[in-house]
Amino acid sequence: MVNKIYCATQDGLDAKVVEVQATFTRGLPAFNITGLASSSIKESQHRVASALTNLGIEFPPLKLNVNLSPSDLPKNGSQFDLPIALLIAASKESLSLDKWFAFGEVGLDGFIKSVPLIYPMLLDIALYYPQSKVILPHEAKELFSKIPNLQMAFASNVLEALEILKGDILPIHETKDFAFQSIIVNNQKYYFDDVFENDFYEVKNQERAIHAALIAACGFHNILFEGSPGCGKSMIAKRLQYILPPLSLTEMIESVKLQAFNEQSLQYRPKRNFRAPHQSASKASILGSASQFKISPGEVALAHNGMIFFDELPYFKKDILEALREPLENNQLAISRVNAKIIYDTSFLFVAAMNPCPCGNLLSSTKECRCKDSEIRSYRNHLSEPFLDRIDLYIQMQEQPQATTKKTQKLDSKTMQQIVFKVFERQIHRGQINSNGRIIFNGKLSEMQVEQYCILDETCKNLLEQAKQRFNLSYRGEQKVRKVARTLADMDGCDMIQKQHILEALSYRRV
């Protein structure tokens, strides 16, 4: 008789479900594990055999074959100890385990321990195998019990886990909904936070830049701020993270999973990821790395579903900036090595800031620029045209005046967040949802989706064609204009893109 239970192994950022099969056959006593198991799994036969003996569970004097299916998938991790031990212990009980997942490292005394990789794998199981029954180490109950969509039972040792499987006791823990604030759109709940540690109201005399930041947040449009030092570029970027659209349950789970890979404190929060790598960061830390035995996601992967901020953009290494062209265009990044290939999802809001020249005073009306023409050209040449063409919104910020008596209506973060939410709902109601049920923001629309959702009348088409000829817009640039115009129309509550939206979108292109 072949009995089976389920576990998982980490493959890149994703968990792959593994069916753990076991059968006893006649022959000399032996313990074999097949299915491309790593050394940490093969060592489990010694841990499991000692643990069962110390717990008083007799090891049958037969040949034991354990197979990890699919057999062509490399597997690693000591979390396979518990499912293997349960299959052996359940052999005399004739228990069927094929409705259960089990994770945990088994010590020589039979007690079940947690390992770091269990947490991100459970998050994937919660996403793709909801309401699954899972046996987990009791020592990590406080951490695991916050994972939604799973029926969890916690055991301290193999005997307790066996009792749970027998059905004598069934301490199933079902998670409840989060207590975060939320909005409901199309019967789907989206979570958000209205605590603003930094408020846009504190930014002075930069109304155009603030409005552009609002557009970027509404449609996830890539944005570049250029201006003199101290004009407020970083201030706006750091406040932008607080007004981003709300998160679905799936996106919030993915966010926590990325925290797990980044070894941060694991907590659910209704806030999108924010990454701000330093200009001295290495290429591997920005893009990630892959080897036969370890996958390390970089900053662009950790920013998925959130925002990444590059301050002092031209000082990043040029090969890093050129490598960003793929994730900015395709919302995915493929890393290929001899023994490993991994694809990261990189649907993030890209925000960058730069000075107009190395000294920063080129646009200043009060300070003299100290840079040579060759220095300015070298500084700007770090940013290639193909890279800049992927920026939706280019903002040249004005210099802060010494004093002003002009009173203008200033937007605060709370008001801006409400505008973002309204545009967020319009995008969902328009049907911008992918096959996985996740929203596709205006700035992330594909070419086919641009034709479907960014419809232009004849007046707008003629206007865009004239701009294309006059400003030498590339095809990508034309698509960017239509996407930004779609967001502007949503902000105005218009179903169709109008002439003023095209004109304003063109004003944000870098010519």
Backbone torsions as a table, in degrees:
resi	resn	phi	psi	omega
1	MET	NA	134.0	178.5
2	VAL	-103.7	120.2	176.4
3	ASN	-105.6	156.5	-177.5
4	LYS	-148.7	153.4	175.4
5	ILE	-146.4	165.8	-172.8
6	TYR	-112.4	147.7	174.6
7	CYS	-143.1	-163.4	179.2
8	ALA	-155.5	159.2	174.9
9	THR	-130.7	154.7	-177.9
10	GLN	-86.5	128.5	177.8
11	ASP	-127.0	95.2	-172.1
12	GLY	72.0	-129.6	176.7
13	LEU	-89.0	-8.9	-173.0
14	ASP	-106.9	154.0	175.5
15	ALA	-95.1	136.8	175.7
16	LYS	-110.0	124.3	-179.1
17	VAL	-69.2	135.9	-179.4
18	VAL	-122.0	129.3	175.4
19	GLU	-89.7	116.0	-179.6
20	VAL	-94.0	113.8	-177.6
21	GLN	-109.1	146.8	178.4
22	ALA	-145.4	141.7	176.1
23	THR	-149.8	146.9	176.0
24	PHE	-104.3	134.9	177.3
25	THR	-130.1	160.1	178.7
26	ARG	-70.1	143.2	-179.8
27	GLY	150.8	-179.5	177.7
28	LEU	-64.2	139.5	-179.2
29	PRO	-53.6	126.8	-179.2
30	ALA	-156.8	161.1	-178.8
31	PHE	-135.7	106.6	-176.4
32	ASN	-116.5	137.8	175.5
33	ILE	-122.3	124.0	-179.4
34	THR	-122.3	164.6	177.3
35	GLY	111.0	43.3	179.5
36	LEU	52.4	48.6	179.8
37	ALA	-83.5	140.2	177.5
38	SER	-76.4	174.7	-178.6
39	SER	-64.0	-32.6	178.7
40	SER	-64.6	-29.7	177.7
41	ILE	-80.7	-41.3	180.0
42	LYS	-63.5	-31.5	177.4
43	GLU	-69.3	-16.3	-177.5
44	SER	-64.0	-26.3	-179.6
45	GLN	-60.4	-35.2	177.9
46	HIS	-74.2	-41.7	178.8
47	ARG	-64.2	-45.9	-177.1
48	VAL	-66.2	-44.4	-179.1
49	ALA	-61.3	-43.6	178.8
50	SER	-66.6	-40.5	-178.5
51	ALA	-63.9	-45.5	-178.9
52	LEU	-65.5	-38.5	177.9
53	THR	-63.7	-43.9	-179.5
54	ASN	-68.7	-21.7	177.8
55	LEU	-90.9	-0.8	178.9
56	GLY	83.5	15.6	177.6
57	ILE	-94.2	118.8	-175.6
58	GLU	-72.3	131.8	178.3
59	PHE	-86.7	118.1	-175.8
60	PRO	-58.7	138.9	179.4
61	PRO	-80.0	57.2	-177.9
62	LEU	-130.8	174.3	176.9
63	LYS	-86.1	119.9	-178.2
64	LEU	-104.3	125.6	176.4
65	ASN	-115.6	122.0	176.0
66	VAL	-113.3	128.5	-179.9
67	ASN	-121.8	137.5	177.7
68	LEU	-107.5	110.6	-174.7
69	SER	-108.0	138.6	6.9
70	PRO	-75.2	142.8	-171.3
71	SER	-74.5	-17.3	-178.0
72	ASP	-93.2	4.3	179.5
73	LEU	-99.3	120.3	177.5
74	PRO	-63.2	137.7	-176.9
75	LYS	-127.2	144.8	178.4
76	ASN	-149.4	161.0	176.5
77	GLY	112.7	144.8	-179.4
78	SER	-84.1	4.0	177.9
79	GLN	-67.7	-11.0	178.5
80	PHE	-78.9	-9.1	179.9
81	ASP	-57.1	-49.0	-174.8
82	LEU	-64.4	-49.2	178.2
83	PRO	-60.6	-36.5	178.5
84	ILE	-66.1	-44.0	179.7
85	ALA	-63.1	-40.0	-179.2
86	LEU	-67.6	-37.3	178.0
87	LEU	-63.3	-40.8	179.9
88	ILE	-69.5	-45.2	-177.8
89	ALA	-66.7	-30.0	-178.1
90	ALA	-85.5	-2.4	-175.7
91	SER	-64.2	-35.0	-179.3
92	LYS	-84.7	-16.1	-177.2
93	GLU	-91.1	-8.4	-176.4
94	SER	54.7	41.0	179.3
95	LEU	-87.8	139.1	174.5
96	SER	-94.4	122.4	-175.0
97	LEU	-110.3	10.4	-169.8
98	ASP	-75.2	3.8	176.4
99	LYS	-107.2	8.9	-173.3
100	TRP	-120.4	148.8	162.4
101	PHE	-103.5	150.5	176.0
102	ALA	-143.5	136.3	-179.8
103	PHE	-138.0	136.9	174.0
104	GLY	155.9	147.0	173.5
105	GLU	-91.5	135.0	-177.8
106	VAL	-102.9	125.9	176.6
107	GLY	-80.7	172.2	-179.0
108	LEU	-65.5	-21.4	177.9
109	ASP	-90.1	1.3	177.5
110	GLY	91.4	-3.2	179.2
111	PHE	-79.5	147.1	-174.8
112	ILE	-96.7	130.2	-179.5
113	LYS	-116.0	154.4	177.5
114	SER	-93.4	152.0	174.2
115	VAL	-126.9	151.7	-172.4
116	PRO	-57.2	-35.2	-174.6
117	LEU	-70.9	-13.6	-178.6
118	ILE	-63.3	-40.1	-173.9
119	TYR	-60.3	-55.6	179.3
120	PRO	-62.9	-29.8	177.9
121	MET	-69.3	-38.6	176.7
122	LEU	-62.8	-35.5	178.8
123	LEU	-63.4	-40.2	176.7
124	ASP	-66.5	-39.9	178.5
125	ILE	-64.3	-38.2	177.0
126	ALA	-63.3	-32.5	-179.4
127	LEU	-76.6	-45.7	-169.0
128	TYR	-106.3	-13.6	176.3
129	TYR	-133.7	63.2	-174.9
130	PRO	-62.2	150.2	179.1
131	GLN	65.3	20.7	175.5
132	SER	-70.7	149.8	175.6
133	LYS	-90.9	128.4	-173.7
134	VAL	-134.7	132.9	172.4
135	ILE	-98.9	129.1	-172.5
136	LEU	-134.7	160.5	177.3
137	PRO	-64.0	134.3	-178.5
138	HIS	-66.8	-28.1	-177.0
139	GLU	-64.7	-19.7	-179.8
140	ALA	-110.1	23.5	-176.6
141	LYS	-59.7	-42.4	-177.0
142	GLU	-61.6	-36.5	-180.0
143	LEU	-77.2	-49.9	-174.2
144	PHE	-71.1	-29.1	-173.6
145	SER	-66.5	-12.5	179.1
146	LYS	-86.6	-5.1	179.9
147	ILE	-77.5	124.6	-178.9
148	PRO	-81.1	170.3	172.4
149	ASN	68.7	16.0	179.3
150	LEU	-129.4	148.5	171.3
151	GLN	-102.6	109.7	-171.0
152	MET	-111.6	137.8	172.7
153	ALA	-121.8	136.4	-174.7
154	PHE	-113.5	135.7	-178.6
155	ALA	-134.9	144.1	179.8
156	SER	-85.6	-32.6	-179.8
157	ASN	-143.0	177.5	-175.6
158	VAL	-64.4	-36.0	179.9
159	LEU	-63.4	-41.8	177.7
160	GLU	-64.1	-40.9	177.9
161	ALA	-63.1	-37.1	179.2
162	LEU	-66.5	-38.3	178.0
163	GLU	-64.8	-36.0	177.3
164	ILE	-64.1	-41.7	-179.8
165	LEU	-67.5	-32.5	178.0
166	LYS	-68.5	-21.8	-179.3
167	GLY	89.5	2.3	178.1
168	ASP	-64.6	-40.1	172.0
169	ILE	-131.3	142.9	-177.0
170	LEU	-137.3	72.4	-177.9
171	PRO	-79.4	64.2	-179.0
172	ILE	-72.8	129.6	179.0
173	HIS	-105.1	118.4	177.6
174	GLU	-108.0	127.5	-178.6
175	THR	-75.4	152.9	179.5
176	LYS	-107.7	172.0	-178.7
177	ASP	-66.2	155.9	179.8
178	PHE	-75.2	154.2	-178.7
179	ALA	-91.1	13.9	-178.6
180	PHE	-74.3	159.1	172.7
181	GLN	-66.7	149.2	-175.8
182	SER	-153.1	160.3	169.7
183	ILE	-122.3	154.3	-179.6
184	ILE	-115.6	122.9	178.2
185	VAL	-128.6	122.4	-178.3
186	ASN	53.3	44.3	178.3
187	ASN	64.6	14.4	178.0
188	GLN	-111.7	133.8	-177.8
189	LYS	-92.1	133.8	178.0
190	TYR	-125.2	132.6	-172.0
191	TYR	-100.9	147.7	179.4
192	PHE	-152.2	168.9	178.4
193	ASP	-128.9	135.2	180.0
194	ASP	-111.0	27.5	173.5
195	VAL	-97.0	118.8	-175.1
196	PHE	-111.2	102.3	179.6
197	GLU	-66.3	-31.8	174.9
198	ASN	-128.9	131.0	-173.5
199	ASP	-112.2	142.0	178.5
200	PHE	-64.1	-20.2	-179.9
201	TYR	-62.2	-21.7	-178.1
202	GLU	-80.0	-12.6	-180.0
203	VAL	-84.8	126.2	-173.4
204	LYS	-109.2	141.3	170.3
205	ASN	58.3	34.4	178.1
206	GLN	-135.6	50.6	-174.8
207	GLU	-61.2	-41.5	-178.9
208	ARG	-65.4	-42.4	179.8
209	ALA	-66.5	-37.7	178.2
210	ILE	-66.2	-40.8	177.8
211	HIS	-63.5	-39.5	178.0
212	ALA	-65.1	-38.7	177.2
213	ALA	-63.3	-36.6	176.7
214	LEU	-64.4	-41.8	176.6
215	ILE	-60.9	-44.3	-180.0
216	ALA	-60.5	-42.7	-179.6
217	ALA	-67.2	-37.7	-178.8
218	CYS	-65.4	-41.7	-174.4
219	GLY	-115.4	7.2	-176.9
220	PHE	55.4	50.1	178.9
221	HIS	-93.3	133.0	177.0
222	ASN	-63.2	137.5	-172.9
223	ILE	-138.2	142.7	178.9
224	LEU	-126.7	123.6	176.1
225	PHE	-101.3	129.5	175.9
226	GLU	-124.6	132.3	180.0
227	GLY	179.8	172.3	-178.4
228	SER	-68.3	156.3	178.5
229	PRO	-57.8	136.2	177.0
230	GLY	85.6	3.7	-177.8
231	CYS	-81.9	-11.1	175.1
232	GLY	114.9	16.6	-177.9
233	LYS	-62.6	-53.1	-178.7
234	SER	-67.8	-33.9	178.1
235	MET	-58.6	-46.1	-179.3
236	ILE	-66.7	-43.5	-178.3
237	ALA	-61.7	-41.4	-178.0
238	LYS	-71.0	-25.8	177.7
239	ARG	-85.1	-18.3	-178.2
240	LEU	-63.2	-32.6	-176.1
241	GLN	-63.8	-24.1	-175.1
242	TYR	-83.8	-12.6	-178.7
243	ILE	-111.5	11.9	179.8
244	LEU	-66.3	159.6	-177.0
245	PRO	-59.4	159.1	-179.9
246	PRO	-68.7	165.9	-174.9
247	LEU	-107.1	138.5	169.1
248	SER	-77.9	168.0	178.5
249	LEU	-60.0	-41.4	179.7
250	THR	-61.0	-44.8	-179.1
251	GLU	-67.5	-34.8	179.4
252	MET	-68.6	-38.2	176.7
253	ILE	-64.8	-42.8	178.2
254	GLU	-61.9	-36.9	179.4
255	SER	-62.7	-42.9	179.2
256	VAL	-67.6	-36.1	178.5
257	LYS	-62.6	-39.7	177.6
258	LEU	-67.3	-34.4	174.2
259	GLN	-61.1	-39.3	-178.9
260	ALA	-62.1	-38.7	178.8
261	PHE	-72.8	-24.6	-178.9
262	ASN	-92.1	1.9	178.1
263	GLU	58.0	37.7	173.8
264	GLN	-91.6	175.4	174.2
265	SER	-67.5	125.9	-173.5
266	LEU	-83.9	116.6	178.1
267	GLN	-154.9	145.8	175.5
268	TYR	-81.9	134.1	177.7
269	ARG	-149.0	140.6	-177.1
270	PRO	-82.8	52.8	-175.6
271	LYS	-141.3	136.5	-178.0
272	ARG	-73.5	154.2	-178.0
273	ASN	-60.1	145.3	175.0
274	PHE	-133.1	121.5	179.4
275	ARG	-122.9	139.9	-179.7
276	ALA	-141.0	76.1	-179.1
277	PRO	-67.0	149.8	178.8
278	HIS	-79.8	155.4	-178.1
279	GLN	-63.3	-20.2	179.9
280	SER	-88.3	2.0	-177.4
281	ALA	-62.3	146.2	-180.0
282	SER	-77.5	165.1	179.7
283	LYS	-63.9	-39.5	179.9
284	ALA	-65.2	-37.1	-179.4
285	SER	-71.5	-28.4	178.4
286	ILE	-81.1	-46.9	-173.4
287	LEU	-95.9	-21.2	-176.7
288	GLY	97.9	168.1	180.0
289	SER	-141.0	162.1	-179.5
290	ALA	-146.4	138.4	174.2
291	SER	-137.2	-179.7	-177.9
292	GLN	-63.9	-29.8	-173.0
293	PHE	-113.8	-13.6	-175.9
294	LYS	-145.2	136.9	175.2
295	ILE	-113.3	125.9	-179.7
296	SER	-122.4	104.2	179.1
297	PRO	-67.8	144.1	179.0
298	GLY	-94.3	-171.5	-176.2
299	GLU	-62.5	-36.8	-177.7
300	VAL	-68.8	-31.5	176.1
301	ALA	-75.3	-37.4	179.9
302	LEU	-70.6	-18.4	179.3
303	ALA	-88.5	1.4	-177.6
304	HIS	-54.6	135.4	-177.4
305	ASN	70.2	6.0	-178.3
306	GLY	-132.7	-136.7	-172.1
307	MET	-137.6	143.0	174.7
308	ILE	-127.2	134.9	-174.0
309	PHE	-119.2	120.8	176.3
310	PHE	-107.0	101.4	175.8
311	ASP	-86.1	149.1	-176.1
312	GLU	53.7	56.5	-172.1
313	LEU	-52.2	-46.9	-176.1
314	PRO	-65.1	-14.4	-178.9
315	TYR	-87.4	-4.5	170.9
316	PHE	-73.5	149.6	-178.8
317	LYS	-60.3	140.8	-173.7
318	LYS	-63.9	-35.7	-179.9
319	ASP	-66.7	-28.8	176.2
320	ILE	-69.5	-44.8	-179.1
321	LEU	-64.2	-39.2	179.0
322	GLU	-68.8	-34.4	178.2
323	ALA	-69.4	-20.9	178.1
324	LEU	-72.2	-13.5	-177.3
325	ARG	-60.7	-38.6	-179.8
326	GLU	-66.3	-53.2	179.6
327	PRO	-63.9	-30.2	178.2
328	LEU	-70.9	-31.2	-177.3
329	GLU	-89.4	-45.3	-172.0
330	ASN	-102.9	-5.2	-177.8
331	ASN	60.1	24.1	176.1
332	GLN	-147.9	152.1	177.2
333	LEU	-132.6	122.8	178.9
334	ALA	-102.8	127.1	175.6
335	ILE	-114.0	118.5	-177.1
336	SER	-116.1	129.0	175.1
337	ARG	-130.6	174.7	-176.8
338	VAL	-60.0	-44.4	-174.5
339	ASN	-107.4	5.8	-176.7
340	ALA	-155.9	146.1	172.9
341	LYS	-142.6	128.6	-176.5
342	ILE	-137.5	143.2	176.1
343	ILE	-117.7	121.7	178.0
344	TYR	-100.1	141.2	169.0
345	ASP	-79.4	133.9	-175.8
346	THR	-135.4	51.9	177.4
347	SER	-87.1	89.1	-177.0
348	PHE	-132.3	165.3	172.8
349	LEU	-89.7	117.7	-179.3
350	PHE	-94.1	121.8	179.4
351	VAL	-123.7	132.2	-178.5
352	ALA	-136.8	155.4	177.7
353	ALA	-138.1	145.1	-179.6
354	MET	-153.6	157.6	171.9
355	ASN	-87.8	159.1	179.5
356	PRO	-73.2	-17.8	179.8
357	CYS	-157.1	171.2	-178.2
358	PRO	-57.4	-39.8	179.6
359	CYS	-82.2	-19.0	175.3
360	GLY	90.2	-2.0	-172.2
361	ASN	-104.7	12.6	-175.9
362	LEU	-60.7	-37.2	-178.1
363	LEU	-96.0	2.4	-175.9
364	SER	-77.3	141.5	177.1
365	SER	-96.0	-6.7	-177.5
366	THR	-117.3	-17.9	-178.5
367	LYS	-119.9	149.3	-178.1
368	GLU	-91.7	135.4	177.1
369	CYS	-74.9	130.6	-177.5
370	ARG	-101.1	7.2	-174.0
371	CYS	-89.6	145.6	171.2
372	LYS	-79.6	159.1	179.2
373	ASP	-60.0	-38.6	-179.5
374	SER	-66.4	-35.7	178.3
375	GLU	-67.4	-40.1	178.9
376	ILE	-65.9	-42.7	178.6
377	ARG	-62.8	-43.7	178.8
378	SER	-62.8	-39.4	179.2
379	TYR	-62.6	-46.0	-177.1
380	ARG	-76.8	-25.1	-179.0
381	ASN	-69.6	-11.4	174.6
382	HIS	-65.8	-21.1	-179.0
383	LEU	-107.5	108.4	-177.9
384	SER	-77.5	160.9	178.2
385	GLU	-63.0	-42.5	177.0
386	PRO	-59.6	-35.2	177.9
387	PHE	-69.0	-47.9	-178.7
388	LEU	-65.8	-26.6	179.5
389	ASP	-67.0	-17.9	179.6
390	ARG	-89.0	2.3	176.9
391	ILE	-90.7	124.6	-178.4
392	ASP	-77.9	-40.6	-173.1
393	LEU	-125.8	122.3	177.6
394	TYR	-115.1	121.7	-176.1
395	ILE	-121.1	120.1	172.7
396	GLN	-97.3	107.6	-171.7
397	MET	-80.7	144.9	179.7
398	GLN	-79.0	154.8	178.4
399	GLU	-73.0	141.2	179.5
400	GLN	-65.9	124.4	177.0
401	PRO	-71.6	157.0	179.8
402	GLN	-64.7	-41.7	178.8
403	ALA	-155.5	151.6	-179.1
404	THR	-146.7	142.3	176.5
405	THR	-107.6	-4.2	-178.8
406	LYS	-75.5	128.5	180.0
407	LYS	-102.3	125.7	179.1
408	THR	-124.2	155.3	178.9
409	GLN	-76.2	114.8	-176.4
410	LYS	-97.9	141.5	177.6
411	LEU	-89.5	136.7	171.6
412	ASP	-101.3	168.3	-174.5
413	SER	-64.5	-34.9	179.9
414	LYS	-62.8	-45.7	178.4
415	THR	-64.0	-41.5	-179.8
416	MET	-65.6	-38.3	178.3
417	GLN	-62.1	-40.2	178.8
418	GLN	-64.2	-36.8	176.1
419	ILE	-65.2	-42.9	178.3
420	VAL	-59.3	-42.1	-179.5
421	PHE	-63.1	-40.3	179.8
422	LYS	-64.5	-42.2	177.4
423	VAL	-67.3	-37.9	176.9
424	PHE	-57.1	-46.2	-180.0
425	GLU	-66.2	-39.7	179.6
426	ARG	-62.5	-39.2	179.6
427	GLN	-65.4	-37.8	178.1
428	ILE	-69.6	-45.8	-179.4
429	HIS	-63.2	-26.5	179.2
430	ARG	-77.2	-10.0	176.9
431	GLY	97.0	18.3	-179.1
432	GLN	-83.0	67.1	-179.5
433	ILE	-126.7	133.2	179.8
434	ASN	-85.0	-176.7	-175.6
435	SER	-65.3	-21.3	178.6
436	ASN	-92.0	6.8	178.4
437	GLY	80.4	17.3	-178.7
438	ARG	-105.0	146.5	-177.4
439	ILE	-68.8	143.3	172.8
440	ILE	-107.8	108.6	-178.3
441	PHE	-68.8	157.3	-177.3
442	ASN	-55.6	-38.8	-178.6
443	GLY	-71.8	-10.9	-178.1
444	LYS	-111.5	13.3	180.0
445	LEU	-68.3	142.7	174.6
446	SER	-79.4	173.6	-179.6
447	GLU	-59.8	-43.0	179.3
448	MET	-65.2	-38.7	-179.6
449	GLN	-71.5	-30.2	175.2
450	VAL	-62.2	-43.2	177.9
451	GLU	-64.6	-28.9	-177.5
452	GLN	-82.6	-38.7	-172.0
453	TYR	-109.0	-22.1	-178.3
454	CYS	-105.7	63.2	-174.5
455	ILE	-78.5	134.7	-179.9
456	LEU	-115.5	142.2	172.6
457	ASP	-83.3	-179.9	-174.6
458	GLU	-63.5	-37.9	-179.9
459	THR	-62.2	-45.7	-179.4
460	CYS	-68.2	-37.0	178.2
461	LYS	-63.1	-44.4	-180.0
462	ASN	-64.8	-40.7	179.4
463	LEU	-63.3	-43.6	179.6
464	LEU	-67.0	-35.4	178.4
465	GLU	-66.7	-40.3	177.2
466	GLN	-63.1	-43.4	179.1
467	ALA	-64.4	-36.6	179.9
468	LYS	-61.9	-42.0	-179.5
469	GLN	-72.3	-40.4	-174.6
470	ARG	-73.2	-41.8	-175.1
471	PHE	-102.5	8.0	179.7
472	ASN	53.2	47.3	178.7
473	LEU	-68.0	134.4	173.2
474	SER	-75.2	170.8	176.9
475	TYR	-61.8	-38.9	177.4
476	ARG	-64.2	-41.9	178.6
477	GLY	-62.0	-39.4	176.9
478	GLU	-61.8	-42.1	178.4
479	GLN	-63.9	-39.3	179.0
480	LYS	-62.5	-41.5	179.2
481	VAL	-61.1	-43.2	-179.7
482	ARG	-65.0	-38.5	179.5
483	LYS	-66.1	-45.1	179.3
484	VAL	-64.9	-40.4	177.8
485	ALA	-61.8	-35.0	177.8
486	ARG	-64.1	-41.1	178.2
487	THR	-67.0	-41.3	178.2
488	LEU	-62.0	-39.1	177.2
489	ALA	-65.1	-39.4	177.6
490	ASP	-64.2	-38.7	178.9
491	MET	-65.4	-30.3	177.5
492	ASP	-88.4	-2.3	-179.6
493	GLY	75.9	23.8	-177.8
494	CYS	-97.7	137.7	176.7
495	ASP	-75.6	-34.1	-178.9
496	MET	-110.2	146.3	174.8
497	ILE	-71.6	132.6	-178.0
498	GLN	-113.0	173.5	-173.8
499	LYS	-58.6	-42.8	-177.6
500	GLN	-65.6	-27.3	178.8
501	HIS	-71.7	-39.8	177.2
502	ILE	-64.4	-43.6	-179.2
503	LEU	-62.4	-43.2	179.8
504	GLU	-68.2	-39.1	177.7
505	ALA	-62.3	-38.4	178.0
506	LEU	-66.2	-30.7	-178.4
507	SER	-67.9	-17.1	-180.0
508	TYR	-96.5	0.8	177.7
509	ARG	-80.6	144.2	176.6
510	ARG	-85.1	113.9	-176.0
511	VAL	-104.3	NA	NA
